[in-house]
């Protein structure tokens, strides 16, 4: 009995010594953030809560995901930026290019397929964000459901998000740098509303039930639908929560589909 007690005390002593050393050890030096390329925002490595425990089945369960550091566009890709790509490469113009409601230079490009978005991203030396990267950039680390926080944190008039109707000053798309008061915790614009944004991943309704904890990339290397996130100017306020997941076939071109690009940080 005494021998066993001695062994237990010895193990406990070593554990307490370890805790004391840990408490008084100098803090590890955090990796300094890399300088973002122009027009991009640095998102640090670490965990964030993804999905939610209530709501639609494809948003469950709430789970914690780790992403390495990366950069993501501060704004959705605009018509003006996309035109540079078209002129440089001869790529086909978007199908709504002549629509005056949708083609102002500072509005997000729409009418682009997932393949078009990937071609643009490759031309820029980037890629589309993964679904996890997109959601982390939109909601930060505190589990909020809208980029600005709670549903009505900004009041009843929608001068902070572009959704259905004209109470937000725009019936169709809005400039990519509009709605300063609705930015995400990282300062990123229009992560809710304006246009749905293509993501890198293939879509699986049940993916959250078995997705890896570390840097998930989507369910498989092939599929039928690609992920879209963020909602659009045709959705209501509840439909643009940052946990909402949508999908479509990668060749589809829609007047409410746009995108932004991402880039792993060195």
N, C-alpha and C positions, 0 to 999 in steps of 0.2 A: 504494500500500500504506500509506504513512504517512498519506495523507489519510483513508483508510478507518479506520485505527487511531485517528486523532484524533477522528473522528466517533463511534466506538464508545466511546472513553473519555469523551467529552462526555456521551453518553446515560447511561452508567454513573454518572458523577458526579452528574448531576441526580437519578437514582434514589436514590443514597446520601444526598443532601441531603434528599430527600423522606422517607426513612426516619428520619433524624435528627430532622427537624421533628416527624414523627409520634410518635416515642418521647418527646420532651420536651414535647409539647403538653399543656396541662392536659386531664384527662379530661372528656368530655362529661357534662353533668349529666343523670342518669337522671330520667325522668319519675316523679314521686312517685306511689305507688299511690293510686287513688281509694278513698274510704271505701265499703265494701260496704254494700248495703242489709241490714237485719236478716235474719239467717239465711242470708246468702250469704257466699261466700269470693271474694277477688280472685285471679285467675289472670293473671300478667303476660304481656305480648306476648313473642313469641320462638319459636324453633324447638324441636321435640322429636322424638325418634325414634318413628315410628308403624309398627305391624305388627311382623313378625319375619321373619327369613330362613329359619327352619325352621317346621315345624308345618303347619297346614291351608293349602290353596291360597288360600283367600280372605283369609288373613292376610299373604300375601306380595305384594311384597317388603318388607323393611325400608326405609323411606324417611323423609326428614326433611320436616316440615311446619311452616309458620309460621302462628301464629294471632295476631290482634290481642288486646289485653287484654279480658277479660270477667269477669263474675261467674257463679258457679254455686252452687246450693243446697248447703249443708253437709250436709243430710240429704235423704233421699228424702221426697217429699210424704206426710204422714201422713194417717190417717183423719180426725183432728181438723181439720187444715188443709183437707182436701177438703170436709168437712162445711160449713165456712164458705162455700165457693164454692156448694155445693148450696143452702144456705139463702138466700144472697143472690141467686141467679139462677134458682132453680127447675130447675136442670139435673138430669137423671135420676141417681138413686143408682147406685153400682156394683153389679154383679150378685151380689157376695158380701157385701153389706152386713150381712146377718143371720147370717153364719157366725161363730160365737164363736171359732173358731181364727184368724180373719183380721181381725176388726173391732175389736180394742182401739184406743183413740184414738191411742196413741203408736206404733202399727205402721204400716208403709207401706200406703197405699191400693192395692188390687189390683182386678182385674175392671174395669179402665178401658181403653178403646181408645185408639189414637193420637189420634183425633179428640177424645175426652174430655180427654186430657192437653193437647192444644193449646188447647181451650176454657178450661181452668183457667189455663194459662199466659197466655193473652190477657187473662183477667180480672185477673190480677196485673200486667199490663203487661210481660210477659216472653214468652219462647218456649222451645221445647225446645232442648237443646244439640245442636250438630252432632256427628257421629260423631268428628271430630277434637277438638273441644272436650272431649267426654266422655273420650276416651282420655288426653288431656294432663292433665286434672284427676285421673285415676285413677293415672297412672304417673309423672308428673313428667318430668324430662329425662334420666334415667340408664338408660332402657331396661328397667326391671324388669318382671317378668311378673305380679307380684301387688302390690297397693297398699303392703304392708308391706315388700316386698323379694323375698327368695327363698322358695321353697315352704315350707320348714321353719324359717325364721328365728325363728318364734314357738313352735317345739316341735311335739309330736305331738298335742296336744289343742287343739281348735278353739274357744278362747275369744276368737278374734279375727276369725272369719268365720262366717256362717250358711250352712252347706251341708247336704247330705243326712245324716239321722240326728239324734241327740240329744246327741252329744258336745259340741255348742256351746251347750247349755242350751235350745235351741228346736227343736221338731219342724217347726213351720211358720214363719211370719214372726217376726221379732224387732223390738224397738223400733228406731226409726230412729236413735236416739242411743246404741245399744249397740255393743259391740266397739271401744272406744277404742283398743286396742292394734293394731287392724288398719286404721287410717286411712291415707289416701294421703299422699304428701309434702306436699300442701297442707293436710292436716288435714281431709279430707272423709271422711265415714263411709259404709261399706257400698258402696264402689265394686266390691267383689267379693261375690257371694252376696246373700242376702236376697231381692231380686226383680230380674228383668230390667227394664231401663229403656229406655223409648222414646226414640229420638233423632229429630232433625229430618229426616234424610236419607232419600231413597229408597235401596233396597239394590241393589247390583250386586256379584256375586261377584268380578268381575275389576276392580273400580274402582281398586284400588291400583296397577295397572299403568299407568294413565293419568291419575290424579287430579292436579290442579294442586298445585304446591308451596305456594302462598299461600292460606291460609284456604279449604280445600275445603268445598264445600257439598253434596256428593253428586253422583251421576252425571247426573241429568236433572231437569227440572221435573215429571216425571210418572213413574209406574211402577206396580208391582203390590204390592210389599212395602216396609215401613218397617224401618229398622234397630233392633235391640234389643241392648243391651250389659250386661255385668256378671255374668250368671249368677244363679242363684236358690237357694233352700233345698232344691231337689230335685236340684241338681247336685253332683258330687264336686269335690275340691280342684283337679284339673287343668282342669276345665271352667269354672272361674271366673277363669282368667287374664284380665288386662285387655285382651289382644289378641283374645279370642274374639269372633266376630261372629255374630249371629243375626238373624232377620227374621221378619216375619209381615205379613199383610194389615192395613191400618190400622183396619179395623172390628172386629178380633178382640178379645175381652175374656177374659182368662185369669187364673187364680188366682195365677200367678207373674209377672204383668206389672204394673209400677208405673212411676214416673218421677220426675224432678227437673227444675227449670227453670233457665234461663240468661238472661243479660242482657248485651249489649255494654257495656263500660266507656266512660265519656265520655273 
